[in-house]
Amino acid sequence: MGSSARTSSGLFLQRMPSMSDTVTLPRSTTRTKRIRSTGEKNVPRHDARLTARARFRAAAAARSPGRPHARVLVIGAGPAGLATAASLKMIGVRADLVDRSGRIGGAYARLEGGIVLSSPAKTTQLPGLPIDAKTRYITIAQYRDYLRRYATHHALVPDRQIIEKIERVGDNFLVYMAGESRPRKYEAVVVATGMCEHPVWPRIEGLTEGPRKQNTPRVFHSRDWPGHAAVAGKKILIVGGASSAIAIAEQCAKAGTPVTVSSRREQVRFSWAKLRGLDFRGLIYPITRRLPRWLFGERCGSRPAFTGTDNGFRKYRRQGLIDVQGPVVKFTGRQATFADGWTERFDVVVLATGFQFRMPFLPDEVERASGGQPLADEGQSRSWPGLYFVGIPCGRTVASEFLHGMAADAPKVAAQIRARLRVR
Ligand SMILES: Cc1cc2nc3c(=O)[nH]c(=O)nc-3n(C[C@H](O)[C@H](O)[C@H](O)COP(=O)(O)OP(=O)(O)OC[C@H]3O[C@@H](n4cnc5c(N)ncnc54)[C@H](O)[C@@H]3O)c2cc1C
């Protein structure tokens, strides 16, 4: 079985074995012996202490060094990948779970902990473990803790691997991982790599990516927002009008730092499901996670920005702590010029300008929507049967890219995978 590993939270977890792991031979051997599943030279073929079964296994591993431990691969250990790996486990399907960072939590492992999630806490829980939140809304730090508990509960530990390329050969997939000389072969692959690897950097004159020049503002994408304390006392401009912009503006205002929000339409986008303090999402979400993607035709997944939740935004705006302006068009040093000609100096610019669902390790033959995300029906790629997506816009339903959508999709995708493996 698997070995133990220490997580960043200090817990020891059961480790899911993968092809590159060492294989522990059965106890019937006089002494527990470890062999590598890759490479002929490591196979102790003439070791008299091995049982016949262990010898057969070792020889099989040597004959086909590309053979993985599991038949299924889950890529990404964020909420989508964890939910899928847990759902597979709960129905008895073994899967390898890999993540480029090797950490649990995906984007939530690195996002600033003080940001409040716009989804109500209860709607963010994943299959098999209630969230047990004391408040209606929770912060990213609290959700991160939940994901760690979730991984412990389901004994999930990702292997640190970067997927570089996937090819389809017959009904199988060859998966190329960084640093491995041979691809691994899988019968089903679940891509749960999210969007946060690909932040959108807007084109604003004078605001370029790369090393900071003298006398220019410090610029972060919202993904790398360091938290209010790191920029307290500075003049802050937040570019964007959706959930991240709203949450970061609220965090600053709550701490007493005034901020300016630059939004294309001179207004921010609140979810209509929360009006006058009443949140209808508990009622609406169970419906949206059942609305099939085809109901919305090509519009489905056209990627409107995540709408935010008013957790004080309007109040802080009335108090003068949040100012909302139109689009910023250029920077001259620290000086921003807005579309209406207004100018102001800023020390810090936060680009809350969203993300793209790009999967550069998949070839062009995997059909994509105009927004770049793969096209899927019931979570399965339209072009490559056996390739699944959890957490992409309209992967299965209109809610698929949201936490509550991932939680609903993961068991369905897991059941499809089990059915696929059974008929093979
Ligand atoms: C600030 C913020 C607040 C949000 N709030 C909400 C909210 O309230 N409600 C809601 O529903 N959604 C919210 N979201 C959106 C969504 O929940 C998150 O983006 C979430 O992280 C998506 O989970 P995921 O598992 O799909 O992807 P991620 O959490 O991004 O995890 C993907 C994982 O894949 C790994 N990976 C990527 N490429 C590779 C590769 N080539 N090889 C190996 N591993 C790879 C990454 O290392 C990462 O760990 C928010 C997003 C942000 C940024």
The ligand as an SDF file (V2000), in Angstrom:
LIG
                    3D

 53 58  0  0  0  0  0  0  0  0999 V2000
   -9.6980   35.1340   -5.0390 C   0  0  0  0  0  0  0  0  0  0  0  0
  -10.6160   34.0630   -5.5190 C   0  0  0  0  0  0  0  0  0  0  0  0
  -11.8240   33.8350   -4.8660 C   0  0  0  0  0  0  0  0  0  0  0  0
  -12.6950   32.8520   -5.3340 C   0  0  0  0  0  0  0  0  0  0  0  0
  -13.8850   32.6710   -4.6860 N   0  0  0  0  0  0  0  0  0  0  0  0
  -14.7500   31.7450   -5.1380 C   0  0  0  0  0  0  0  0  0  0  0  0
  -16.0030   31.5370   -4.4750 C   0  0  0  0  0  0  0  0  0  0  0  0
  -16.3370   32.1880   -3.5020 O   0  0  0  0  0  0  0  0  0  0  0  0
  -16.8330   30.5820   -4.9750 N   0  0  0  0  0  0  0  0  0  0  0  0
  -16.5230   29.8240   -6.0760 C   0  0  0  0  0  0  0  0  0  0  0  0
  -17.3170   28.9780   -6.4680 O   0  0  0  0  0  0  0  0  0  0  0  0
  -15.3430   30.0090   -6.7010 N   0  0  0  0  0  0  0  0  0  0  0  0
  -14.4690   30.9410   -6.2790 C   0  0  0  0  0  0  0  0  0  0  0  0
  -13.2630   31.1240   -6.9140 N   0  0  0  0  0  0  0  0  0  0  0  0
  -13.0120   30.3290   -8.1190 C   0  0  0  0  0  0  0  0  0  0  0  0
  -12.5950   28.8700   -7.8860 C   0  0  0  0  0  0  0  0  0  0  0  0
  -13.1960   28.3210   -6.7630 O   0  0  0  0  0  0  0  0  0  0  0  0
  -11.1160   28.7690   -7.6750 C   0  0  0  0  0  0  0  0  0  0  0  0
  -10.4670   29.2440   -8.8210 O   0  0  0  0  0  0  0  0  0  0  0  0
  -10.6790   27.3210   -7.3730 C   0  0  0  0  0  0  0  0  0  0  0  0
   -9.3150   27.3850   -7.0040 O   0  0  0  0  0  0  0  0  0  0  0  0
  -10.8410   26.3820   -8.5170 C   0  0  0  0  0  0  0  0  0  0  0  0
  -10.4590   25.0940   -8.0890 O   0  0  0  0  0  0  0  0  0  0  0  0
   -9.7190   24.0760   -9.0650 P   0  0  0  0  0  0  0  0  0  0  0  0
   -9.4280   22.8670   -8.2860 O   0  0  0  0  0  0  0  0  0  0  0  0
  -10.4970   23.9540  -10.3190 O   0  0  0  0  0  0  0  0  0  0  0  0
   -8.3480   24.8150   -9.5000 O   0  0  0  0  0  0  0  0  0  0  0  0
   -7.1070   25.2860   -8.6040 P   0  0  0  0  0  0  0  0  0  0  0  0
   -7.5050   25.5210   -7.2200 O   0  0  0  0  0  0  0  0  0  0  0  0
   -6.4580   26.3820   -9.3680 O   0  0  0  0  0  0  0  0  0  0  0  0
   -6.1470   23.9990   -8.6300 O   0  0  0  0  0  0  0  0  0  0  0  0
   -5.5210   23.5710   -9.7990 C   0  0  0  0  0  0  0  0  0  0  0  0
   -4.2500   22.8280   -9.4550 C   0  0  0  0  0  0  0  0  0  0  0  0
   -3.7270   22.2910  -10.6690 O   0  0  0  0  0  0  0  0  0  0  0  0
   -2.3190   22.3540  -10.6190 C   0  0  0  0  0  0  0  0  0  0  0  0
   -1.7930   22.3560  -11.9880 N   0  0  0  0  0  0  0  0  0  0  0  0
   -2.0090   23.2750  -12.9520 C   0  0  0  0  0  0  0  0  0  0  0  0
   -1.3400   22.9560  -14.0660 N   0  0  0  0  0  0  0  0  0  0  0  0
   -0.6880   21.7980  -13.7940 C   0  0  0  0  0  0  0  0  0  0  0  0
    0.1850   20.9560  -14.5480 C   0  0  0  0  0  0  0  0  0  0  0  0
    0.5240   21.2450  -15.8080 N   0  0  0  0  0  0  0  0  0  0  0  0
    0.6850   19.8370  -13.9650 N   0  0  0  0  0  0  0  0  0  0  0  0
    0.3630   19.5350  -12.6830 C   0  0  0  0  0  0  0  0  0  0  0  0
   -0.4590   20.2900  -11.9300 N   0  0  0  0  0  0  0  0  0  0  0  0
   -0.9730   21.4000  -12.4670 C   0  0  0  0  0  0  0  0  0  0  0  0
   -2.0150   23.6390   -9.8830 C   0  0  0  0  0  0  0  0  0  0  0  0
   -0.7500   23.5780   -9.2370 O   0  0  0  0  0  0  0  0  0  0  0  0
   -3.1690   23.7300   -8.8690 C   0  0  0  0  0  0  0  0  0  0  0  0
   -2.7630   23.2530   -7.6090 O   0  0  0  0  0  0  0  0  0  0  0  0
  -12.3610   32.0710   -6.4710 C   0  0  0  0  0  0  0  0  0  0  0  0
  -11.1410   32.2860   -7.1240 C   0  0  0  0  0  0  0  0  0  0  0  0
  -10.2650   33.2740   -6.6540 C   0  0  0  0  0  0  0  0  0  0  0  0
   -8.9640   33.4920   -7.3880 C   0  0  0  0  0  0  0  0  0  0  0  0
  1  2  1  0
  2  3  1  0
  2 52  2  0
  3  4  2  0
  4  5  1  0
  4 50  1  0
  5  6  2  0
  6  7  1  0
  6 13  1  0
  7  8  2  0
  7  9  1  0
  9 10  1  0
 10 11  2  0
 10 12  1  0
 12 13  2  0
 13 14  1  0
 14 15  1  0
 14 50  1  0
 15 16  1  0
 16 17  1  0
 16 18  1  0
 18 19  1  0
 18 20  1  0
 20 21  1  0
 20 22  1  0
 22 23  1  0
 23 24  1  0
 24 25  2  0
 24 26  1  0
 24 27  1  0
 27 28  1  0
 28 29  2  0
 28 30  1  0
 28 31  1  0
 31 32  1  0
 32 33  1  0
 33 34  1  0
 33 48  1  0
 34 35  1  0
 35 36  1  0
 35 46  1  0
 36 37  1  0
 36 45  1  0
 37 38  2  0
 38 39  1  0
 39 40  1  0
 39 45  2  0
 40 41  1  0
 40 42  2  0
 42 43  1  0
 43 44  2  0
 44 45  1  0
 46 47  1  0
 46 48  1  0
 48 49  1  0
 50 51  2  0
 51 52  1  0
 52 53  1  0
M  END
$$$$
